[in-house]
């Protein structure tokens, strides 16, 4: 099958999602316009920007991304040995697909590119990817709640974000709800991993009252995904994975604080930057329009509304939102192109069949 036919087939299979993502992007633009939340910073907002701090912020963000790629070796090692070079290459390509394909279709990239018939199944890789996403959700949620507990919100908290009639106090409530959802998902996967027979029976019995076929399909899917938690039984893999995750998160927070300082929001301290990063991290877990357009902007504006004055949200805050978005997307493009270049040159190695001990 030639490339043209492959592309045509992809478009036909995902046409509805592509159209829906376009409407989602337009809807987010409409929300931002109605809320007077600028897509571009107002004139003069970047006049006093410290570009050295912007560059340092971009470097910290880049290191955070690379560390998140590298930690995957501890997850996948419980299933098969995959060389670090290949993990970095595949993760780089997957990052671009997750970012630019709608509704997180790119999440299927790593399982599709890493699987090898008879040696490494796509379901095994999907399980590790699912575990990674859920653990990230738990970590971002706990980080966000810790930041909310330590940082003092702007008083009084505005009853709007920009001109949107959305109270800023909803941000902590949404953070708690999202954290509970991710913790719940983690608990379900853990139950299926350690007590899978009992969990399967309960699932089939409860959902079987509605549809036995649906109960069986769902139980199969969760059981296979739960295998991604296998690495948790080995402290030699769990401890490094969590340690690298924490360091990557701290770098991301520091990057956000540097960027706030660069645009004139020096009052945003580390705890407040933690909240901004946590809100952003949870927003990344949502179904997205291409480029996470609108999602990133609304998440950062919501976080800023808790700590800076409404007038600063749409001036210095708009500068921060714009610079972060440009920095993030530019890095995604460069990292993805680097991954494609390495993959096309055949620089990567094939994974070995057995997991590391």
Secondary structure in CASP SS format (residue, H / E / C, confidence):
PFRMAT SS
TARGET T0000
AUTHOR 0000-0000-0000
METHOD secondary structure of the structure
MODEL  1
X C 1.00
X C 1.00
X H 1.00
X H 1.00
X H 1.00
X H 1.00
X H 1.00
X H 1.00
X H 1.00
X H 1.00
X H 1.00
X H 1.00
X H 1.00
X C 1.00
X H 1.00
X H 1.00
X H 1.00
X H 1.00
X H 1.00
X H 1.00
X H 1.00
X H 1.00
X H 1.00
X H 1.00
X H 1.00
X H 1.00
X H 1.00
X H 1.00
X H 1.00
X H 1.00
X H 1.00
X H 1.00
X H 1.00
X H 1.00
X C 1.00
X C 1.00
X C 1.00
X C 1.00
X C 1.00
X C 1.00
X C 1.00
X C 1.00
X C 1.00
X C 1.00
X C 1.00
X C 1.00
X C 1.00
X C 1.00
X C 1.00
X C 1.00
X H 1.00
X H 1.00
X H 1.00
X H 1.00
X H 1.00
X H 1.00
X H 1.00
X H 1.00
X H 1.00
X H 1.00
X H 1.00
X H 1.00
X H 1.00
X H 1.00
X H 1.00
X H 1.00
X H 1.00
X H 1.00
X H 1.00
X H 1.00
X C 1.00
X H 1.00
X H 1.00
X H 1.00
X H 1.00
X H 1.00
X C 1.00
X C 1.00
X C 1.00
X C 1.00
X C 1.00
X C 1.00
X C 1.00
X H 1.00
X H 1.00
X H 1.00
X H 1.00
X H 1.00
X H 1.00
X H 1.00
X H 1.00
X H 1.00
X H 1.00
X H 1.00
X H 1.00
X H 1.00
X H 1.00
X H 1.00
X H 1.00
X H 1.00
X C 1.00
X H 1.00
X H 1.00
X H 1.00
X H 1.00
X H 1.00
X H 1.00
X H 1.00
X H 1.00
X H 1.00
X H 1.00
X H 1.00
X H 1.00
X H 1.00
X C 1.00
X E 1.00
X C 1.00
X C 1.00
X C 1.00
X E 1.00
X C 1.00
X H 1.00
X H 1.00
X H 1.00
X H 1.00
X H 1.00
X H 1.00
X H 1.00
X H 1.00
X H 1.00
X H 1.00
X H 1.00
X H 1.00
X H 1.00
X H 1.00
X H 1.00
X H 1.00
X H 1.00
X H 1.00
X H 1.00
X H 1.00
X H 1.00
X H 1.00
X H 1.00
X H 1.00
X H 1.00
X H 1.00
X H 1.00
X H 1.00
X H 1.00
X C 1.00
X C 1.00
X C 1.00
X C 1.00
X C 1.00
X C 1.00
X C 1.00
X C 1.00
X C 1.00
X C 1.00
X E 1.00
X C 1.00
X C 1.00
X E 1.00
X C 1.00
X C 1.00
X C 1.00
X C 1.00
X C 1.00
X H 1.00
X H 1.00
X H 1.00
X H 1.00
X H 1.00
X H 1.00
X H 1.00
X H 1.00
X H 1.00
X H 1.00
X H 1.00
X H 1.00
X H 1.00
X H 1.00
X H 1.00
X H 1.00
X H 1.00
X H 1.00
X H 1.00
X H 1.00
X H 1.00
X H 1.00
X H 1.00
X H 1.00
X H 1.00
X C 1.00
X H 1.00
X H 1.00
X H 1.00
X H 1.00
X H 1.00
X H 1.00
X H 1.00
X H 1.00
X H 1.00
X H 1.00
X H 1.00
X H 1.00
X H 1.00
X C 1.00
X C 1.00
X C 1.00
X H 1.00
X H 1.00
X H 1.00
X H 1.00
X H 1.00
X H 1.00
X H 1.00
X H 1.00
X H 1.00
X H 1.00
X H 1.00
X H 1.00
X H 1.00
X H 1.00
X H 1.00
X H 1.00
X H 1.00
X H 1.00
X H 1.00
X H 1.00
X H 1.00
X H 1.00
X C 1.00
X H 1.00
X H 1.00
X H 1.00
X H 1.00
X H 1.00
X H 1.00
X H 1.00
X H 1.00
X H 1.00
X H 1.00
X H 1.00
X H 1.00
X H 1.00
X H 1.00
X H 1.00
X H 1.00
X H 1.00
X H 1.00
X H 1.00
X H 1.00
X H 1.00
X H 1.00
X H 1.00
X H 1.00
X H 1.00
X H 1.00
X H 1.00
X H 1.00
X C 1.00
X C 1.00
X C 1.00
X C 1.00
X C 1.00
X C 1.00
X C 1.00
X H 1.00
X H 1.00
X H 1.00
X H 1.00
X H 1.00
X H 1.00
X H 1.00
X H 1.00
X H 1.00
X H 1.00
X H 1.00
X H 1.00
X H 1.00
X H 1.00
X H 1.00
X C 1.00
X C 1.00
X C 1.00
X C 1.00
X C 1.00
X H 1.00
X H 1.00
X H 1.00
X C 1.00
X C 1.00
X H 1.00
X H 1.00
X H 1.00
X H 1.00
X H 1.00
X H 1.00
X H 1.00
X H 1.00
X H 1.00
X H 1.00
X H 1.00
X C 1.00
X C 1.00
X C 1.00
X C 1.00
X H 1.00
X H 1.00
X H 1.00
X H 1.00
X C 1.00
X C 1.00
X H 1.00
X H 1.00
X H 1.00
X H 1.00
X H 1.00
X H 1.00
X H 1.00
X H 1.00
X H 1.00
X H 1.00
X H 1.00
X H 1.00
X H 1.00
X H 1.00
X H 1.00
X H 1.00
X H 1.00
X H 1.00
X H 1.00
X H 1.00
X H 1.00
X H 1.00
X H 1.00
X H 1.00
X H 1.00
X H 1.00
X H 1.00
X H 1.00
X H 1.00
X C 1.00
X C 1.00
X C 1.00
X C 1.00
X C 1.00
X C 1.00
X C 1.00
X C 1.00
X C 1.00
X C 1.00
X C 1.00
X C 1.00
X C 1.00
END
